[in-house]
Amino acid sequence: MLFLDKILLSPIYGTIWVARQVEHAIKQDREAEPERIKRDLSELYMSLDTGRITELEFAAREKELLDQLDRLEPPEADTAEEDAGDNVRSASHEPPATPRRQATK
């Protein structure tokens, strides 16, 4: 019975294995994407320095690459919101009262 189950379920096991391989490949591509974009930016700067492209071409391509990089990297606004929340909490606390001196006669 166990052998028959393996034969009947083998297409499902194969499909699961393929899905895991595809997921792994996609994950590797996503992790390598920021480095590829940075490498392309570096090559773009070298092309501008050597005169192979004009400043207009450089500006357009640089904007594309930086936009791609911004979409990939997590925004830093989340940490700014957390910091702002800390400031709000700390601002709501009143400073400790200073002791008053009694007037001496």
Beta strands, then each sheet from edge to edge (+ up, - down):
end
